[in-house]
Amino acid sequence: MIKTLLDAVANWPVIVQGALGSALFWIALEGVTLAAKAIGRAMGAYGQAFQTETRLREYIWRKFSSRSGLVNYTQGFFLTFDHVFRYLLYGLIFTCIALILAGASTLTYGICLTAALYFFVRGLIWLTPNKDWHSKTTLDHWNKSQS
């Protein structure tokens, strides 16, 4: 089928073949451009969500570690570990899916384990404060959040 189509196109005049090649190149270029824009929008949305989560982590760290008292530490602990256990649960779910599908395909096995690793690292990020948070004062933090 494809061979007969290529043979038919090879018999066309050179100018028509050139126009067809240019049209196919333009269609491919537009497809790549649309895909790049979609990926860019998705990455932008992911970056915004990650930045919002980082601000929330900093807010929790500042609010509950800058004051003394057992109640503040306990509240901060529960808020932090709520996120940590959520990511841990997602990672364990992907690990279970990977183990269930391990015999079916190594590709799905690898994808599921990579997703599990991603969620485990996201949970670990919640447990470690950023080094910049120690260098800034609480007033600098609140001024930054107002702008």
N, CA, C and O of each residue as an XYZ file, in Angstrom:
588
protein
N       0.818     -1.195      0.000
C       0.000      0.000      0.000
C       0.864      1.263      0.000
O       0.692      2.145     -0.841
N       1.803      1.336      0.964
C       2.651      2.522      1.039
C       3.611      2.559     -0.143
O       3.902      3.624     -0.687
N       4.094      1.393     -0.529
C       5.015      1.350     -1.668
C       4.332      1.838     -2.933
O       4.932      2.586     -3.705
N       3.101      1.435     -3.161
C       2.379      1.892     -4.353
C       2.108      3.394     -4.272
O       2.138      4.079     -5.295
N       1.848      3.910     -3.086
C       1.635      5.347     -2.926
C       2.910      6.119     -3.214
O       2.870      7.151     -3.883
N       4.047      5.629     -2.715
C       5.316      6.295     -2.986
C       5.686      6.228     -4.462
O       6.239      7.182     -5.011
N       5.383      5.109     -5.100
C       5.643      4.996     -6.541
C       4.771      5.962     -7.335
O       5.229      6.544     -8.318
N       3.518      6.136     -6.917
C       2.621      7.076     -7.598
C       3.105      8.505     -7.416
O       3.062      9.294     -8.360
N       3.567      8.854     -6.217
C       4.068     10.215     -5.969
C       5.362     10.437     -6.751
O       5.600     11.544     -7.235
N       6.196      9.415     -6.883
C       7.454      9.549     -7.628
C       7.199      9.846     -9.099
O       8.062     10.428     -9.757
N       6.054      9.469     -9.631
C       5.719      9.734    -11.036
C       5.152     11.137    -11.245
O       5.001     11.565    -12.390
N       4.839     11.854    -10.186
C       4.300     13.207    -10.320
C       5.405     14.163    -10.765
O       6.587     13.837    -10.656
N       5.030     15.334    -11.264
C       6.055     16.330    -11.626
C       6.830     16.788    -10.388
O       6.322     16.724     -9.268
N       8.048     17.243    -10.600
C       8.934     17.638     -9.504
C       8.341     18.793     -8.709
O       8.479     18.823     -7.486
N       7.691     19.734     -9.361
C       7.118     20.891     -8.662
C       6.012     20.471     -7.708
O       5.884     21.037     -6.623
N       5.210     19.483     -8.099
C       4.142     18.977     -7.232
C       4.747     18.212     -6.053
O       4.261     18.315     -4.926
N       5.797     17.453     -6.315
C       6.470     16.749     -5.223
C       7.055     17.742     -4.214
O       6.982     17.524     -3.005
N       7.630     18.827     -4.720
C       8.185     19.856     -3.831
C       7.100     20.522     -2.996
O       7.279     20.753     -1.800
N       5.967     20.831     -3.635
C       4.857     21.441     -2.900
C       4.316     20.481     -1.844
O       4.002     20.896     -0.728
N       4.209     19.202     -2.192
C       3.734     18.216     -1.228
C       4.718     18.072     -0.062
O       4.300     17.970      1.092
N       5.998     18.065     -0.352
C       7.017     17.981      0.707
C       6.964     19.199      1.619
O       7.072     19.075      2.839
N       6.797     20.385      1.018
C       6.695     21.604      1.821
C       5.442     21.580      2.700
O       5.492     21.991      3.859
N       4.338     21.109      2.165
C       3.097     21.036      2.941
C       3.247     20.053      4.103
O       2.807     20.337      5.218
N       3.864     18.905      3.845
C       4.082     17.938      4.921
C       5.020     18.497      5.984
O       4.810     18.274      7.176
N       6.054     19.221      5.558
C       6.974     19.839      6.520
C       6.247     20.889      7.352
O       6.460     20.975      8.561
N       5.390     21.687      6.718
C       4.642     22.717      7.447
C       3.695     22.074      8.468
O       3.580     22.559      9.593
N       3.021     20.992      8.084
C       2.115     20.296      9.005
C       2.901     19.734     10.198
O       2.458     19.836     11.342
N       4.061     19.145      9.925
C       4.885     18.612     11.008
C       5.378     19.731     11.921
O       5.398     19.576     13.142
N       5.777     20.860     11.329
C       6.246     21.996     12.110
C       5.145     22.564     12.998
O       5.392     22.897     14.157
N       3.941     22.676     12.465
C       2.815     23.160     13.268
C       2.484     22.190     14.395
O       2.167     22.615     15.506
N       2.556     20.903     14.120
C       2.309     19.902     15.162
C       3.326     19.988     16.287
O       2.965     19.906     17.461
N       4.600     20.151     15.934
C       5.644     20.286     16.952
C       5.454     21.578     17.744
O       5.664     21.594     18.957
N       5.059     22.664     17.069
C       4.827     23.938     17.751
C       3.671     23.822     18.741
O       3.773     24.302     19.869
N       2.585     23.194     18.331
C       1.450     23.010     19.239
C       1.837     22.134     20.428
O       1.445     22.419     21.560
N       2.592     21.085     20.185
C       3.025     20.210     21.278
C       3.943     20.959     22.240
O       3.835     20.795     23.455
N       4.850     21.786     21.700
C       5.759     22.551     22.559
C       4.993     23.559     23.409
O       5.317     23.755     24.581
N       3.972     24.205     22.823
C       3.169     25.151     23.596
C       2.397     24.438     24.701
O       2.308     24.945     25.819
N       1.845     23.280     24.402
C       1.100     22.519     25.413
C       2.024     22.076     26.547
O       1.656     22.158     27.719
N       3.212     21.610     26.199
C       4.171     21.205     27.224
C       4.607     22.409     28.046
O       4.758     22.305     29.263
N       4.811     23.549     27.396
C       5.186     24.768     28.112
C       4.115     25.213     29.092
O       4.421     25.606     30.218
N       2.846     25.152     28.661
C       1.755     25.517     29.570
C       1.686     24.562     30.754
O       1.478     24.983     31.892
N       1.862     23.268     30.476
C       1.817     22.282     31.560
C       2.973     22.489     32.540
O       2.786     22.397     33.753
N       4.150     22.763     32.019
C       5.296     22.996     32.892
C       5.129     24.295     33.681
O       5.547     24.376     34.836
N       4.526     25.299     33.069
C       4.263     26.550     33.781
C       3.287     26.343     34.923
O       3.477     26.881     36.014
N       2.246     25.566     34.677
C       1.272     25.269     35.734
C       1.932     24.444     36.838
O       1.661     24.667     38.018
N       2.792     23.497     36.471
C       3.491     22.698     37.468
C       4.427     23.582     38.294
O       4.511     23.431     39.513
N       5.128     24.504     37.631
C       6.029     25.416     38.339
C       5.280     26.305     39.315
O       5.750     26.551     40.426
N       4.112     26.786     38.901
C       3.287     27.613     39.793
C       2.849     26.810     41.008
O       2.920     27.301     42.134
N       2.393     25.574     40.789
C       1.940     24.738     41.904
C       3.094     24.411     42.847
O       2.916     24.409     44.065
N       4.272     24.136     42.296
C       5.431     23.829     43.128
C       5.850     25.057     43.928
O       6.217     24.940     45.098
N       5.798     26.229     43.308
C       6.149     27.464     44.005
C       5.154     27.757     45.130
O       5.549     28.194     46.211
N       3.871     27.519     44.878
C       2.858     27.712     45.914
C       3.095     26.749     47.076
O       2.973     27.131     48.240
N       3.435     25.496     46.753
C       3.715     24.523     47.810
C       4.950     24.912     48.605
O       4.988     24.714     49.820
N       5.963     25.461     47.942
C       7.163     25.909     48.642
C       6.827     27.064     49.578
O       7.322     27.113     50.703
N       5.995     27.987     49.125
C       5.573     29.086     50.007
C       4.792     28.559     51.202
O       4.960     29.055     52.316
N       3.946     27.567     50.988
C       3.199     26.977     52.096
C       4.144     26.308     53.085
O       3.973     26.445     54.297
N       5.138     25.587     52.579
C       6.131     24.971     53.467
C       6.867     26.018     54.280
O       7.073     25.842     55.481
N       7.267     27.111     53.635
C       7.974     28.176     54.352
C       7.064     28.825     55.385
O       7.498     29.140     56.493
N       5.808     29.023     55.023
C       4.857     29.617     55.967
C       4.695     28.729     57.200
O       4.734     29.211     58.332
N       4.512     27.428     56.966
C       4.364     26.502     58.103
C       5.627     26.493     58.945
O       5.550     26.522     60.173
N       6.794     26.453     58.300
C       8.050     26.417     59.039
C       8.222     27.681     59.864
O       8.600     27.618     61.034
N       7.944     28.836     59.253
C       8.097     30.100     59.988
C       7.070     30.239     61.107
O       7.404     30.657     62.215
N       5.837     29.892     60.818
C       4.770     30.080     61.801
C       4.961     29.195     63.023
O       4.745     29.631     64.153
N       5.368     27.953     62.794
C       5.391     27.014     63.912
C       6.777     26.763     64.485
O       6.888     26.130     65.536
N       7.838     27.234     63.837
C       9.159     27.039     64.428
C       9.727     28.330     64.987
O      10.692     28.286     65.751
N       9.159     29.486     64.632
C       9.698     30.743     65.133
C       9.146     31.093     66.504
O       9.639     32.023     67.142
N       8.148     30.380     66.967
C       7.567     30.629     68.280
C       7.864     29.429     69.178
O       7.984     28.296     68.711
N       7.976     29.698     70.439
C       8.227     28.586     71.353
C       6.897     28.045     71.861
O       5.876     28.732     71.841
N       6.935     26.827     72.307
C       5.736     26.228     72.864
C       5.424     24.907     72.206
O       5.640     24.721     71.009
N       4.921     24.008     72.992
C       4.626     22.667     72.509
C       3.469     22.655     71.520
O       3.475     21.853     70.586
N       2.476     23.524     71.701
C       1.303     23.535     70.821
C       1.708     23.907     69.403
O       1.248     23.286     68.445
N       2.563     24.914     69.257
C       2.976     25.344     67.923
C       3.737     24.245     67.191
O       3.493     24.005     66.008
N       4.657     23.577     67.884
C       5.406     22.507     67.249
C       4.493     21.347     66.864
O       4.674     20.737     65.811
N       3.533     21.048     67.696
C       2.614     19.946     67.413
C       1.753     20.254     66.194
O       1.544     19.386     65.347
N       1.257     21.478     66.101
C       0.457     21.860     64.931
C       1.292     21.802     63.662
O       0.843     21.284     62.640
N       2.503     22.332     63.728
C       3.390     22.278     62.564
C       3.729     20.863     62.168
O       3.809     20.544     60.982
N       3.932     20.002     63.169
C       4.222     18.593     62.908
C       3.060     17.934     62.170
O       3.272     17.227     61.184
N       1.845     18.159     62.638
C       0.687     17.531     62.000
C       0.450     18.072     60.591
O       0.121     17.306     59.685
N       0.611     19.366     60.399
C       0.426     19.927     59.053
C       1.486     19.405     58.090
O       1.182     19.084     56.941
N       2.719     19.321     58.553
C       3.798     18.838     57.691
C       3.621     17.363     57.361
O       3.732     16.970     56.200
N       3.350     16.556     58.355
C       3.256     15.128     58.110
C       1.977     14.738     57.385
O       1.886     13.642     56.833
N       0.995     15.620     57.383
C      -0.168     15.384     56.520
C       0.264     15.328     55.065
O      -0.160     14.440     54.325
N       1.099     16.264     54.651
C       1.607     16.277     53.271
C       2.598     15.131     53.040
O       2.575     14.489     51.990
N       3.457     14.881     54.016
C       4.450     13.814     53.860
C       3.761     12.465     53.664
O       4.131     11.704     52.770
N       2.766     12.167     54.491
C       2.096     10.871     54.373
C       1.251     10.773     53.110
O       1.068      9.682     52.571
N       0.739     11.891     52.637
C      -0.007     11.877     51.374
C       0.924     11.465     50.229
O       0.574     10.603     49.422
N       2.119     12.087     50.160
C       3.073     11.719     49.115
C       3.588     10.300     49.310
O       3.810      9.583     48.334
N       3.782      9.884     50.562
C       4.208      8.522     50.820
C       3.160      7.523     50.340
O       3.501      6.494     49.757
N       1.892      7.825     50.582
C       0.814      6.941     50.131
C       0.771      6.863     48.609
O       0.610      5.775     48.056
N       0.913      8.005     47.917
C       0.949      7.977     46.450
C       2.119      7.130     45.959
O       1.964      6.337     45.030
N       3.281      7.292     46.573
C       4.440      6.506     46.172
C       4.241      5.022     46.394
O       4.637      4.209     45.559
N       3.625      4.655     47.522
C       3.368      3.236     47.783
C       2.337      2.664     46.818
O       2.440      1.504     46.419
N       1.346      3.466     46.439
C       0.366      3.009     45.451
C       1.048      2.720     44.118
O       0.780      1.693     43.493
N       1.939      3.629     43.674
C       2.656      3.396     42.423
C       3.597      2.198     42.534
O       3.792      1.471     41.560
N       4.181      1.989     43.713
C       5.039      0.820     43.898
C       4.227     -0.465     43.794
O       4.671     -1.430     43.172
N       3.043     -0.485     44.396
C       2.173     -1.670     44.297
C       1.749     -1.924     42.851
O       1.738     -3.068     42.395
N       1.402     -0.864     42.137
C       1.031     -1.024     40.724
C       2.209     -1.573     39.933
O       2.036     -2.424     39.060
N       3.421     -1.080     40.244
C       4.611     -1.572     39.549
C       4.829     -3.050     39.823
O       5.177     -3.805     38.915
N       4.627     -3.470     41.066
C       4.824     -4.886     41.389
C       3.757     -5.772     40.756
O       4.036     -6.904     40.361
N       2.541     -5.255     40.661
C       1.474     -6.026     40.015
C       1.740     -6.177     38.518
O       1.537     -7.252     37.955
N       2.191     -5.105     37.879
C       2.407     -5.112     36.431
C       3.829     -5.489     36.031
O       4.187     -5.367     34.859
N       4.644     -5.940     36.974
C       6.054     -6.230     36.675
C       6.211     -7.291     35.601
O       7.119     -7.203     34.775
N       5.350     -8.283     35.601
C       5.475     -9.341     34.609
C       4.953     -8.948     33.248
O       5.318     -9.566     32.248
N       4.097     -7.923     33.182
C       3.480     -7.538     31.913
C       4.463     -6.796     31.017
O       4.612     -7.132     29.842
N       5.123     -5.804     31.561
C       6.004     -4.998     30.730
C       7.042     -4.303     31.607
O       6.722     -3.782     32.675
N       8.261     -4.303     31.149
C       9.293     -3.599     31.910
C       9.130     -2.088     31.782
O       9.576     -1.342     32.654
N       8.497     -1.632     30.704
C       8.280     -0.200     30.535
C       7.313      0.336     31.592
O       7.587      1.362     32.214
N       6.189     -0.346     31.800
C       5.240      0.103     32.819
C       5.846     -0.043     34.211
O       5.585      0.776     35.092
N       6.637     -1.062     34.409
C       7.337     -1.254     35.675
C       8.247     -0.068     35.961
O       8.244      0.472     37.067
N       9.020      0.335     34.969
C       9.926      1.467     35.133
C       9.196      2.781     35.337
O       9.608      3.599     36.159
N       8.112      2.992     34.596
C       7.342      4.230     34.742
C       6.730      4.318     36.135
O       6.779      5.372     36.769
N       6.159      3.227     36.609
C       5.534      3.238     37.939
C       6.569      3.442     39.038
O       6.309      4.177     39.991
N       7.730      2.813     38.929
C       8.764      3.011     39.941
C       9.337      4.415     39.888
O       9.702      4.967     40.926
N       9.426      5.007     38.700
C       9.872      6.389     38.587
C       8.864      7.337     39.232
O       9.250      8.279     39.925
N       7.584      7.091     39.008
C       6.545      7.912     39.645
C       6.597      7.742     41.157
O       6.438      8.719     41.889
N       6.818      6.517     41.639
C       6.924      6.286     43.082
C       8.114      7.044     43.660
O       8.006      7.658     44.722
N       9.236      7.004     42.969
C      10.417      7.732     43.419
C      10.157      9.235     43.465
O      10.599      9.917     44.389
N       9.444      9.746     42.473
C       9.087     11.161     42.441
C       8.278     11.536     43.686
O       8.566     12.544     44.331
N       7.265     10.727     44.025
C       6.436     11.049     45.183
C       7.201     10.878     46.492
O       6.963     11.625     47.442
N       8.109      9.918     46.561
C       8.925      9.776     47.768
C       9.819     10.997     47.969
O       9.985     11.470     49.093
N      10.393     11.506     46.880
C      11.241     12.698     46.976
C      10.406     13.919     47.355
O      10.848     14.745     48.153
N       9.189     14.042     46.784
C       8.320     15.164     47.167
C       7.982     15.119     48.650
O       7.929     16.166     49.295
N       7.755     13.940     49.203
C       7.518     13.810     50.633
C       8.746     14.181     51.443
O       8.633     14.807     52.497
N       9.922     13.797     50.953
C      11.159     14.133     51.643
C      11.413     15.637     51.643
O      11.967     16.175     52.601
N      11.010     16.310     50.577
C      11.175     17.765     50.509
C      10.407     18.440     51.638
O      10.856     19.452     52.178
N       9.263     17.890     51.995
C       8.473     18.469     53.087
C       9.180     18.350     54.428
O       8.907     19.140     55.332
N      10.075     17.390     54.579
C      10.748     17.190     55.861
C      11.978     18.057     56.048
O      12.454     18.223     57.171
N      12.501     18.615     54.960
C      13.731     19.400     55.065
C      13.443     20.854     54.738
O      12.977     21.156     53.639
N      13.713     21.771     55.678
C      13.505     23.190     55.372
C      14.585     23.701     54.421
O      15.694     23.171     54.367
N      14.233     24.727     53.687
C      15.166     25.348     52.755
C      16.237     26.095     53.539
O      15.935     26.685     54.577
N      17.479     26.084     53.066
C      18.569     26.762     53.773
C      18.391     28.272     53.779
O      18.852     28.945     54.701
N      17.728     28.813     52.762
C      17.507     30.260     52.705
C      16.580     30.742     53.812
O      16.629     31.910     54.195
N      15.747     29.867     54.322
C      14.797     30.277     55.355
C      15.505     30.622     56.653
O      15.005     31.428     57.438
N      16.676     30.012     56.889
C      17.422     30.305     58.110
C      18.099     31.670     58.019
O      18.289     32.333     59.039
N      18.467     32.100     56.804
C      19.201     33.357     56.659
C      18.289     34.578     56.695
O      18.732     35.669     57.055
N      17.034     34.410     56.332
C      16.104     35.530     56.330
C      15.423     35.650     57.685
O      15.173     34.661     58.374
N      15.135     36.883     58.038
C      14.371     37.086     59.260
C      12.890     36.905     58.950
O      12.486     36.872     57.788
N      12.102     36.791     59.989
C      10.659     36.639     59.790
C      10.078     37.879     59.131
O       9.149     37.774     58.330
N      10.612     39.055     59.457
C      10.136     40.295     58.841
C      10.424     40.300     57.338
O       9.578     40.723     56.551
N      11.598     39.839     56.936
C      11.910     39.734     55.499
C      10.935     38.792     54.805
O      10.487     39.058     53.690
N      10.611     37.692     55.473
C       9.659     36.745     54.898
C       8.296     37.391     54.697
O       7.705     37.251     53.627
N       7.790     38.089     55.693
C       6.466     38.686     55.573
C       6.468     39.809     54.542
O       5.482     39.988     53.828
N       7.563     40.571     54.451
C       7.647     41.617     53.412
C       7.672     41.011     52.022
O       7.086     41.563     51.091
N       8.354     39.865     51.871
C       8.390     39.189     50.569
C       7.013     38.679     50.183
O       6.632     38.735     49.014
N       6.273     38.184     51.151
C       4.962     37.626     50.833
C       3.941     38.715     50.513
O       2.932     38.443     49.862
N       4.191     39.943     50.961
C       3.272     41.047     50.661
C       3.464     41.565     49.244
O       2.536     42.127     48.663
N       4.639     41.388     48.686
C       4.902     41.915     47.331
C       4.515     40.954     46.254
O       4.675     41.254     45.071
